[in-house]
């Protein structure tokens, strides 16, 4: 069998006709894939026990890179209904941890038996730590820089002058004969105390389509909560509102405090968040939701308008994930846009920059357009 035939045989599986039967390692790969993807009666052939699934997971981890393993695991859960088997400690120890697996475990939530909870938390913690490594340093640096820029003053004391920025701002006043710059405008940093500079309130929709956003939001919330110059609150909601701010020191606790799925009452969540905000001019409200409102939509839009009128910087994200926006309510998105509040999906990598723009009262619409984020998911 040549390489081209080999690839086609492994791709098509048992339905391939006229191609040689695989042997050796290829035969084992074919069997592992066929147990999941074949439609000839072998579908569901992983068996109904954790040991058989563990053996199968071991096979695919041996033959494929981790990125492929994650896709195959996801398909196995969806096609073969392995949700209950995921409650077995033996199985959870064998899987490749990823965002999809974390969202599945969060969805199972209280159904996880005591014997499996420690293993489930370990799996979730591994993914959370990987996400935190990806975003933590950049978030702290970007948000910290934005807070410093927000504190900059044009009437600084001499010791507070930022000379590099002062020179750049006054280059038009350069005197060649004197080889000097006349500093008509001084740029410096205000001497900020260690007091809280900004308040950030994250309100996260718990509906099923927002699962990945919940994971990333929990990690971002924990990172922001570790910064003394920012007061961070994190609220999750469906038809009920749960304030998880007190658990932000451990994003794993936050995730197991959520309950994915169910209805959505955005209006109720916003009403709760309004009560958390005591310094409107120094506050940012981030709503992460697909905007399918099960509550009173007109009242919800009125509350958003009230926030904006009070001076609160309002940011609406259809998703905080790598996948783009899920299906969303276009009418509400359009109504928000009419208020000057764009609704778009944002990647975790771009979120720190978005916060920096919001902290400095920048033009979020322009920023989103420049980064082509305003188009993410809009064609759904």
LUMVOPA-227069 format. One line per 4 residues: number of its first residue (from 1); for each residue x, y, z of C-alpha. Coordinates in Angstrom, 2 decimals. Each point is the difference from the previous one (the first is absolute). Example, Ala and Ser with C-alpha at 12.3 -4.5 7.8 and 13.67 -1.06 7.14 Angstrom:
<recs>
1) 12.30 -4.50 7.80 ~ 1.37 3.44 -0.66
</recs>
This chain:
<recs>
1) 0.00 0.00 0.00 ~ 1.51 3.36 -1.00 ~ -0.25 3.09 2.22 ~ -2.92 1.47 -1.93
5) -2.02 -3.20 0.28 ~ 0.92 -0.30 3.67 ~ -1.31 3.48 0.79 ~ -3.24 -0.56 -1.91
9) -0.56 -3.34 1.76 ~ 0.46 1.55 3.45 ~ -2.23 2.93 -0.96 ~ -2.85 -2.09 -1.43
13) 0.22 -2.88 2.44 ~ -1.94 -3.19 -0.57 ~ -2.17 1.67 -2.65 ~ 3.00 0.18 -2.35
17) -0.29 -2.39 -2.92 ~ 2.81 -1.24 -2.18 ~ 2.70 1.02 2.48 ~ 2.24 -2.49 1.83
21) -0.73 -0.83 3.63 ~ 2.39 1.77 2.41 ~ 2.50 -2.04 1.96 ~ 2.27 0.53 2.99
25) -0.26 3.44 1.62 ~ -2.38 1.22 -2.70 ~ -2.39 -2.81 0.89 ~ -0.07 1.18 3.64
29) -0.51 3.63 -1.09 ~ -2.83 -1.12 -2.30 ~ -1.65 -1.92 2.83 ~ 0.23 2.97 2.37
33) -1.52 2.38 -2.55 ~ -2.58 -2.53 -1.16 ~ -1.33 -0.43 3.54 ~ -1.05 3.64 -0.10
37) -0.60 0.96 -3.61 ~ -1.10 -3.10 -1.95 ~ -3.67 -0.27 -0.92 ~ 0.02 -3.75 -0.67
41) -1.10 -1.26 3.36 ~ 3.26 0.61 1.80 ~ -1.17 3.48 1.05 ~ -0.21 0.06 3.76
45) 2.52 -2.79 0.14 ~ 1.94 1.53 2.88 ~ -2.13 -1.99 2.36 ~ -1.96 1.15 3.02
49) 2.78 -0.20 2.57 ~ 2.70 2.40 1.10 ~ 2.85 -2.52 -0.46 ~ -0.79 -0.51 -3.70
53) -0.19 3.76 -0.58 ~ 3.27 0.50 1.88 ~ 1.69 -2.54 -2.28 ~ -1.43 1.78 -3.04
57) 1.19 3.40 1.30 ~ 3.43 -1.50 0.51 ~ 0.04 -1.13 -3.62 ~ -0.93 3.35 -1.49
61) 2.53 1.81 2.24 ~ 2.66 -2.37 -1.26 ~ -0.79 0.49 -3.69 ~ -0.96 3.70 -0.22
65) 1.30 3.39 1.23 ~ -1.83 1.67 2.90 ~ -1.87 2.44 -2.26 ~ -1.55 -2.93 -1.91
69) -0.66 -1.92 3.22 ~ -2.04 2.92 1.31 ~ -2.19 0.02 -3.12 ~ -0.52 -3.77 0.13
73) -0.85 0.16 3.73 ~ -2.58 2.69 -0.69 ~ -1.56 -2.10 -2.77 ~ -0.10 -3.02 2.28
77) -1.94 1.89 2.66 ~ -2.43 1.39 -2.60 ~ -0.47 -3.15 -2.12 ~ 0.11 -2.70 2.64
81) -1.46 1.74 3.02 ~ 2.95 -0.53 2.34 ~ -1.15 2.64 2.48 ~ -0.73 -2.49 2.77
85) 3.25 -1.85 -0.56 ~ 1.83 3.31 0.48 ~ -1.06 -0.25 3.63 ~ 2.35 -2.97 0.45
89) 3.38 1.00 1.53 ~ 1.78 -2.59 -2.15 ~ -1.30 1.61 -3.18 ~ 0.69 3.59 1.04
93) 3.59 -0.90 0.76 ~ 0.39 -1.29 -3.57 ~ -1.49 2.92 -1.95 ~ 1.86 2.91 -1.59
97) -1.10 3.10 1.98 ~ -1.36 2.87 -2.14 ~ -2.67 2.71 0.03 ~ -2.65 -2.34 -1.44
101) 0.59 -2.53 2.75 ~ -0.14 2.71 2.67 ~ -3.33 1.28 -1.31 ~ -1.35 -3.57 -0.03
105) 1.05 -0.51 3.63 ~ -1.51 3.34 1.01 ~ -3.24 -0.98 -1.73 ~ -0.06 -3.25 1.96
109) 0.60 2.08 3.13 ~ -1.81 -1.41 3.00 ~ -0.47 -3.36 -1.74 ~ 3.70 -0.78 0.53
113) 0.18 -2.53 2.86 ~ 2.22 0.60 3.02 ~ 2.40 -2.72 -1.14 ~ 0.69 1.93 -3.22
117) -0.05 3.62 1.18 ~ 3.70 0.18 0.87 ~ 0.98 -1.39 -3.40 ~ -2.42 2.34 -1.78
121) 1.44 3.01 1.84 ~ 3.52 -1.11 -0.91 ~ -0.95 -0.18 -3.69 ~ -1.63 3.44 0.12
125) 2.92 1.48 1.92 ~ 2.48 -1.20 -2.61 ~ -1.90 1.79 -2.78 ~ -0.49 3.13 2.13
129) 3.73 0.17 0.72 ~ 0.79 -0.33 -3.72 ~ -2.42 2.83 -0.83 ~ 1.43 2.11 2.82
133) 3.54 -0.43 -1.33 ~ -1.27 1.17 -3.37 ~ -1.72 3.17 1.19 ~ 1.12 1.02 3.50
137) 3.25 1.90 -0.60 ~ -1.31 1.83 -3.04 ~ -3.23 0.94 1.78 ~ 1.82 1.43 3.01
141) 2.46 1.90 -2.19 ~ -2.65 1.37 -2.38 ~ -2.51 0.97 2.68 ~ 2.73 1.42 2.23
145) 1.30 2.10 -2.89 ~ -3.50 1.24 -0.76 ~ -0.49 1.07 3.62 ~ 3.30 1.89 -0.10
149) -1.02 1.77 -3.19 ~ -3.36 0.87 1.52 ~ 1.82 1.59 2.94 ~ 2.22 2.16 -2.23
153) -0.30 3.73 0.56 ~ 1.01 3.07 -2.03 ~ 0.79 2.04 3.13 ~ 2.55 -2.25 1.69
157) 2.44 0.92 2.68 ~ 3.60 0.04 -1.21 ~ 0.82 -3.41 1.46 ~ -3.08 -1.48 -1.70
161) 0.81 1.18 -3.54 ~ 0.13 -2.78 -2.60 ~ 2.83 1.51 -2.04 ~ -0.19 -2.43 -2.94
165) -3.68 0.75 -0.60 ~ 0.49 3.71 0.72 ~ 2.71 0.24 -2.68 ~ -2.12 -1.97 -2.48
169) -2.96 2.30 0.63 ~ 2.10 3.12 -0.59 ~ 2.16 -0.92 -2.99 ~ -1.70 2.72 -2.02
173) 1.64 2.48 2.38 ~ 3.54 -1.12 -0.77 ~ 2.49 2.91 -0.32 ~ 2.86 -1.10 -2.28
177) 2.27 2.88 0.94 ~ -0.34 -0.86 3.67 ~ -0.18 -3.76 -0.63 ~ -2.80 -0.20 2.49
181) -3.75 -0.54 0.28 ~ -2.22 2.60 1.66 ~ -2.40 -2.00 2.20 ~ -3.24 1.97 -0.34
185) -1.95 -3.05 1.21 ~ 1.28 -2.25 2.77 ~ -1.09 -3.62 0.15 ~ 0.31 -1.91 3.21
189) -1.54 -2.60 2.26 ~ -2.26 0.80 2.88 ~ 1.31 -1.39 3.26 ~ -2.62 -2.69 0.40
193) -0.49 -1.44 3.43 ~ -0.41 -3.70 0.56 ~ -3.77 0.55 0.15 ~ -2.27 -1.69 -2.52
197) 0.13 1.92 -3.28 ~ -2.74 -1.72 -2.03 ~ -2.94 -2.34 0.57 ~ -0.66 -2.81 -2.48
201) -3.22 -2.01 0.11 ~ -0.20 -3.15 -2.14 ~ -3.49 -1.43 -0.58 ~ 0.10 -3.43 -1.65
205) -2.89 -1.79 -1.69 ~ -0.13 -3.67 1.06 ~ -2.04 -1.25 -2.95 ~ 1.43 -3.07 -1.71
209) 1.44 1.81 -3.02 ~ 2.10 2.21 2.29 ~ 1.91 -2.87 1.64 ~ 3.48 0.90 -1.30
213) -0.62 3.67 0.87 ~ -0.73 -1.00 3.60 ~ 3.36 -1.79 0.25 ~ 2.02 2.90 -1.39
217) -1.96 2.57 2.02 ~ 0.70 -1.86 3.23 ~ 3.74 0.06 -0.68 ~ 0.00 3.66 -1.07
221) -2.02 0.86 3.08 ~ 2.54 -1.73 2.25 ~ 2.92 1.78 -1.69 ~ -1.66 3.41 0.29
225) -0.94 -0.69 3.62 ~ 3.70 -0.50 0.77 ~ 0.70 3.64 -0.99 ~ -0.35 2.37 2.97
229) -0.73 3.02 -2.19 ~ -3.17 -1.61 -1.44 ~ -3.11 -1.07 1.87 ~ -1.47 -2.97 -1.90
233) -3.43 -1.55 0.37 ~ -1.16 -3.12 -1.84 ~ -3.67 -0.89 -0.36 ~ -1.45 -2.98 -1.85
237) -3.63 -0.27 -0.95 ~ -2.76 -2.01 -1.64 ~ -3.46 0.74 1.39 ~ 1.75 0.44 3.36
241) 3.01 2.16 0.85 ~ 2.99 -1.37 1.91 ~ 2.80 2.26 1.24 ~ 3.27 -1.98 -0.03
245) 2.29 2.91 0.87 ~ 1.01 -1.53 3.32 ~ 1.31 -3.08 -1.82 ~ 2.21 1.89 -2.48
249) 3.18 -1.04 1.79 ~ -0.55 -3.46 -1.56 ~ -1.54 -0.13 -3.50 ~ -0.63 -3.74 0.43
253) -2.40 0.83 2.85 ~ -1.63 2.57 -2.27 ~ -0.53 -2.56 -2.76 ~ -1.51 -2.58 2.32
257) -2.23 2.76 1.36 ~ -1.59 0.45 -3.43 ~ -2.85 -2.04 -1.43 ~ -0.01 -0.01 -3.79
261) -3.27 -0.14 -1.90 ~ -3.49 1.19 0.83 ~ -1.80 3.24 -0.74 ~ 1.33 3.55 -0.11
265) -1.08 3.17 1.80 ~ 2.52 2.65 -1.06 ~ -2.15 2.80 1.40 ~ 0.14 -1.50 3.48
269) 3.78 -0.44 -0.23 ~ 0.52 3.62 -1.09 ~ -2.25 1.22 2.83 ~ 2.20 -1.88 2.48
273) 3.18 1.40 -1.54 ~ -1.36 3.54 0.15 ~ -0.09 -0.46 3.77 ~ 3.68 -0.96 0.06
277) 1.14 3.20 -1.73 ~ 0.61 2.91 2.37 ~ 2.47 2.03 -2.15 ~ -1.57 0.21 -3.46
281) 2.71 2.19 -1.54 ~ 2.68 -2.46 1.12 ~ -1.87 -3.19 -0.93 ~ -0.07 -2.41 -2.92
285) -2.90 -2.41 -0.45 ~ 0.71 -2.99 -2.26 ~ -3.02 -2.06 -1.04 ~ 0.87 -3.31 -1.69
289) -3.15 -1.50 -1.49 ~ -1.63 -1.20 -3.21 ~ -2.73 2.57 0.87 ~ -2.93 -2.44 -0.21
293) -2.05 1.68 2.69 ~ -2.61 -2.00 1.89 ~ -0.80 2.94 2.27 ~ -1.36 3.43 -0.86
297) 2.06 1.13 -2.97 ~ -1.15 3.64 -0.07 ~ 0.81 0.37 3.67 ~ 3.37 -1.62 -0.61
301) 0.84 2.51 -2.75 ~ -1.19 2.84 2.23 ~ 2.37 -1.14 2.75 ~ 2.92 -0.06 -2.44
305) -0.90 3.54 -1.10 ~ -0.12 1.08 3.66 ~ 3.46 -1.45 0.58 ~ 1.39 1.80 -2.99
309) -1.63 3.30 1.01 ~ 1.51 -0.34 3.49 ~ 3.46 -0.14 -1.54 ~ 0.61 -3.74 0.28
313) 2.05 -1.41 -2.85 ~ -2.16 -2.84 -1.38 ~ 1.53 -2.84 -2.04 ~ -2.12 -2.79 -1.52
317) 1.63 -3.19 -1.26 ~ -1.91 -2.71 -1.84 ~ 2.75 -2.44 1.01 ~ 3.39 -0.04 1.67
321) 1.53 -2.99 -1.76 ~ 2.13 -1.11 -2.92 ~ -2.96 -1.24 -2.05 ~ -1.79 3.25 -0.80
325) -3.57 0.88 0.91 ~ -2.75 -2.59 0.33 ~ -3.51 0.72 -1.24 ~ -1.16 3.26 1.61
329) -2.98 2.36 0.15 ~ 0.56 2.41 -2.86 ~ -2.80 2.38 1.00 ~ 1.50 0.66 3.41
333) 3.48 0.24 -1.51 ~ -1.31 2.62 -2.44 ~ -1.73 1.92 2.80 ~ 3.25 0.09 1.96
337) 1.85 1.17 -3.09 ~ -2.47 2.87 -0.34 ~ 1.08 1.07 3.50 ~ 3.63 -0.03 -1.11
341) 0.69 -3.31 1.73 ~ 1.29 -2.60 -2.47 ~ -0.57 -3.70 0.67 ~ 2.69 -2.28 -1.38
345) 1.94 -3.16 0.82 ~ 3.45 0.40 1.49 ~ 2.87 -2.46 0.21 ~ 1.75 -0.53 3.35
349) 3.22 1.32 -1.54 ~ -1.69 3.29 -0.98 ~ -1.92 0.49 3.26 ~ 2.83 1.73 1.94
353) 0.32 2.59 -2.78 ~ -3.77 0.51 0.05 ~ 0.13 0.64 3.75 ~ 2.83 2.48 -0.53
357) -2.10 1.96 -2.51 ~ -2.97 -0.03 2.39 ~ 2.12 1.08 2.98 ~ 1.21 3.01 -1.98
361) -3.50 0.84 -1.26 ~ 1.17 -0.70 -3.55 ~ -2.10 -0.61 -3.09 ~ -0.97 -3.67 0.32
365) -1.85 -0.04 -3.31 ~ 3.05 1.26 -1.85 ~ 2.24 -2.45 1.86 ~ -2.29 -2.92 -0.84
369) -0.18 1.00 -3.65 ~ 3.77 0.39 -0.22 ~ 0.46 -3.50 1.42 ~ -2.89 -1.37 -2.11
373) -1.67 -1.24 3.19 ~ -3.26 1.75 -0.84 ~ -0.42 -2.51 -2.84 ~ 0.56 -3.13 2.11
377) -3.15 -2.10 -0.05 ~ -2.11 2.64 -1.75 ~ -0.56 -2.25 -3.00 ~ -1.54 -2.74 2.14
</recs>
